[in-house]
Amino acid sequence: MSLLLGAGLGLGLLLAVSPFVWPASRSRARRRTARSVARDELQLAGLGRVPLPVVVTVTVLFGLMFAGIAHATLGLAPITFMAGTVGLLLVPTAVHARAIARRMANQAVWPEVVDHLVAAVRAGMSLPDAIAALATLGPASTRPPFAAFEEEYRRTGVFAPALDGLKARLADPVADRILETLRMAREVGGTEITQVLRALSAALRDDAALRAEVRARQSWTRNAAKLGVAAPWLLLLLLATKPETLDAYDSAAGTALLLGGLVVTVVAYRAMVALGRIPGERRWFQ
């Protein structure tokens, strides 16, 4: 009986992990998705021209540098491991924070972009010319991608590839919605494009106002939680200046305590971020 129970447990565990292991094509799709997400983050952070291998190399160098400094100053293996982990996370965290900041800033300008498009269409301009005009008339933060679109469209005269390139440079779900609306209007025609764009502009303004209010209400809670997560480790760094503290942690029990504290800190921080996260839009039109 125990043999059957063990076999059943093993089969259940195998079935539980099988979606994450097989099939191989799904794993490749997941890797491609992660790569595209990384490229979108770099593009939105203003680092679209930086190759992904360069970012990975800089990330590894920061990890090695932080680990080397911690080992040279403190000489504790757990602290060295934690410092190396912080160094590895430094570049991705900075890029992600910059991407989020720029996306939040763009939320306030997309309605203005739509208003410029409506005015251009009402003035009788074609959709490609209306989009290209945003290189000079649009908000300053969005002008470079539209200038690149104008250059590509003037060079090739083909609308769809130039629009796809603009979507890749903007790397924003709101921009995807706007540009796909313009693509559909150009391909199938219609006289309701200005009404559709006006409705989209009103929806974007309402969404931006709601998100700004929620962020303002959550900001003090998130900052307090971040301070609570960082405070024990800052205190540990201060105590590490004393030799008796290093001796106390240079043992199996001290190592276990530090690693356990690291796990608890990571879990608590991720839980705090997950609970306070405002659901963002996904890029459905890539």
C-alpha positions, 0 to 999 in steps of 0.5 A: 500500500505504501508503494502505491501511495509513493508512486501516486505521489510521485506521479502527481508531482510529475504532472504538477511540474510537467507544464513548466518543463514540457513541451520545449516549444513552450519554453522557447516561447517563454524565453522569447517573451522574456526577451521581448519584455526586456527590449520593451523595458529598455526602449521605454527607458530610453535605452533602445539602442543599447544591445541586450548582451551589453546590459547583461554584461554590465549587470554581471559586472555590477554583481561581481563588483559589489560582491568583491567590495563586500568580501574585501571589507567584511569577509563574510560569505553570506554578506558577500552573496547578498551584496552580489545579489544586490549588484545583479539586481541594480541595473534591472531595477534601475531600468525598470524604475526609469521605464515606469517613470517614463510610462507614468509621464507619458500617460499625461501626454497621450490625450494631447497626442490624440487631440493633435491627431484629431485636429490634423484629421479635421484639417484634411491631412492624411493619417501618415502626415498627421502622425508625422506632424507629431514630430514637431507639434506633439509633446516633447517627450514623444517627438523622437519616435515620431520623427523616426516614423516620419523619416522612415515613411518619407524614405519607403512610402509604406505605411504599415512597416513604418507604423510597426517601427513606431510601435516598437520605439514607443513600446507603450500599450496606450500608443498601441491602441492609438496606432492600431485605431489609425491603422484600421481607419486607414485600411477599412476607411470610415468617417467616424475616426474623429469621434473614435479618437475623441472618445479614446482621448476622454477615456485616457484622461479619466484613466490617468486621473484615476491612476494618479489619485490611487498612486497618491493615496498609496505613496506614503504606505509604499515608502513606509514599507520600503523603509521597513524592509531596508532598516534591518539591513542598514542596522546590520551594516552599522553593526558590522563595523564591530569585530565582535559582530563579524565573529558572531555571524561568521558561523553556521547559525549566523549564516542561517540567520542572515539567509533566513532574513534575506528570504523573509525580506524578499518575500515581504517586499514582493508581497508588498509590491504585489498588494500595492501594484496598480494593474497595468495594460498589456501590449496586445498589439505587438 
